[in-house]
Amino acid sequence: MQAHLDSLYDDLAAAVEAARGQAGQLAAAAELIASSLAAGGTLLICGNGGSAAEAQHFAAEFVGRFLVERPGLPALSLSADSSKLTAIGNDYGFREVFARQVRALGRPGDVLWAMSTSGTSPNVLAALAAARDRGLKSLFVCGRGLADPSVADIVIYSPAPSTPRVQELHLFYGHAICDLCDRILFRAVGA
């Protein structure tokens, strides 16, 4: 057991080290989101499975607080409303569950933060296309599977060989973005 746990720690450490190359993209993502929020925009976040859970998690960090007391910031998880998801999925197909919400809720100047462990989730890619059509800016946090980096304004890769390590990097990226947004918007020293 200990040897296996040691290998898991080593895998995570290697993934984190490889992810250092995404620092510029993380800073750019935080600037994009902070700029939108400062101008009255809303942050829309989506993903499937574990990424759906993270979409809710990160929306909560913005609406509630991250590390410092500050006003709540407008953020919505597009994966949180089971009635919308099932109605859209039933009437239009699963590919449309996020895109339809982006078209209904997104406004020019808002930001869509999309997540996909594989980088190839059809419904997430459809949401990114809808965001572009509606005049939203977009951030795509994904694994290595993305074939076309032009699907979003900013792409942040998780250079890890396995789904768990990709998802662990997504959690780190989300927390880093929250921290940087607080620093940009509120000059939060303790953030």
Sequence and secondary structure as in RCSB ss.txt:
>XXXX:A:sequence
MQAHLDSLYDDLAAAVEAARGQAGQLAAAAELIASSLAAGGTLLICGNGGSAAEAQHFAAEFVGRFLVERPGLPA
LSLSADSSKLTAIGNDYGFREVFARQVRALGRPGDVLWAMSTSGTSPNVLAALAAARDRGLKSLFVCGRGLADPS
VADIVIYSPAPSTPRVQELHLFYGHAICDLCDRILFRAVGA
>XXXX:A:secstr
 HHHHHHHHHHHHHHHHHHGGGHHHHHHHHHHHHHHHHTT  EEEE STHHHHHHHHHHHHHHS SSS      E
EETTS HHHHHHHHHHH GGGTTHHHHHHH  TT EEEEEESSS  HHHHHHHHHHHHHT EEEEEE TT S GG
GSSEEEE   SSHHHHHHHHHHHHHHHHHHHHHHHH  S  
